[in-house]
């Protein structure tokens, strides 16, 4: 089937053309994939490798490719089934949830029926879901390309306009220029007095001489303003680094956690096979592999849920189906349709069903973390069969403690990023800083025009840009989870975690 892409005109915000190109590349990649049997028991027996939205009574197949949100995030999903527009009457959502009524805990485990049985088939099915190229490319395209520079080249990208927070600086910069221009023209029309200005080589008016003489009173304001701007930029840089450190910790713990779980759960079976000299499954090894598959999928879904939480998207009525479909596609077959609703829709309606409106009852990352905690118990205290030397209760308790400690660190990393995203610098500080900045620049422009005339306007523009640019840079660093070229690559974070988990599964089991 031909997979439509979102028209470029539907991509809002900055970088629409760049994001549209990414959307086209992802769509073409998805269109080239072959059909393969699904590994889940909650979706149709034969579907495309690309995941689909839950079925509903509404008319299917809408053109999905973009979204509108507070941070202008990018999208790349193909045509997916439309989800209901009415969140309060979520009949179709309830029907979708019924798909997982048999077992919420085991609904996403790799089904042996779809892969012919055996641990190798289960592992191959999990790897195909986690490392689905189209899904990983969709995650990468959620971010804009970060601008790089040569640290040893002082002139590297010095004159680049891209990457600067020009949108914030432009309005006050133009206003200050017009302010100086109006006063320079006004001084030329005022009646001259006996005061002679050597800088402009003419007699000037009393008003112009008054503002010219006040230059010595205005200049000292730059000292406290410099301290305010320095502290502002320093705190913003610390917030950016703390956010990056938390993101790095999340990736690091996902790597080590997947390795610990895989080794801790599957080593008794591997050791038994070596002693027996056989490659066949031992005892209930297939059941253990199902647990490992489910755990790896939920661990892969966690960074995606974290990104959706830190970079929220608008679920307005006009784009609700597109936003839902885009986020559902990024999860793919990692989670079931019912679990995806729990992670995408944070509210519940009066019927207790997941909805876009109503009472907010959940945070998406916590849904994944809670499921990981449940699976950690099942893995640590797994009852081995056909294994001569199973782990002792003490060894199982150590494994459980280690896994839960790592999950708690993941929760701490998510909490650190949440704190940075939801806690800007205090209102009183930012307002005072901006008020003092505009006050100083307004008086300095007026005094300089009175003293040097209209010829000072070009240099005043540079002065204005220098001080306003510090505040604009601080704002860009203060909120590092957006979609600009200076923000963190949250989409690639999910791709990196999935790639690391896939490597751990291939090498350690």
HELIX and SHEET records of a PDB file:
HELIX    1   1 UNK A    8  UNK A   10  5                                   3    
HELIX    2   2 UNK A   16  UNK A   31  1                                  16    
HELIX    3   3 UNK A   91  UNK A   97  1                                   7    
HELIX    4   4 UNK A   98  UNK A  100  5                                   3    
HELIX    5   5 UNK A  112  UNK A  115  1                                   4    
HELIX    6   6 UNK A  119  UNK A  130  1                                  12    
HELIX    7   7 UNK A  133  UNK A  140  1                                   8    
HELIX    8   8 UNK A  166  UNK A  189  1                                  24    
HELIX    9   9 UNK A  206  UNK A  213  1                                   8    
HELIX   10  10 UNK A  215  UNK A  219  1                                   5    
HELIX   11  11 UNK A  221  UNK A  276  1                                  56    
HELIX   12  12 UNK A  285  UNK A  310  1                                  26    
HELIX   13  13 UNK A  320  UNK A  331  1                                  12    
HELIX   14  14 UNK A  337  UNK A  344  1                                   8    
HELIX   15  15 UNK A  364  UNK A  380  1                                  17    
HELIX   16  16 UNK A  393  UNK A  422  1                                  30    
HELIX   17  17 UNK A  427  UNK A  452  1                                  26    
HELIX   18  18 UNK A  453  UNK A  456  5                                   4    
HELIX   19  19 UNK A  457  UNK A  478  1                                  22    
HELIX   20  20 UNK A  490  UNK A  508  1                                  19    
SHEET    1   A 2 UNK A  35  UNK A  37  0                                        
SHEET    2   A 2 UNK A  46  UNK A  48 -1                                        
SHEET    1   B 2 UNK A 195  UNK A 197  0                                        
SHEET    2   B 2 UNK A 202  UNK A 204 -1                                        
SHEET    1   C 3 UNK A 354  UNK A 355  0                                        
SHEET    2   C 3 UNK A 347  UNK A 348 -1                                        
SHEET    3   C 3 UNK A 359  UNK A 360 -1                                        
END                                                                             
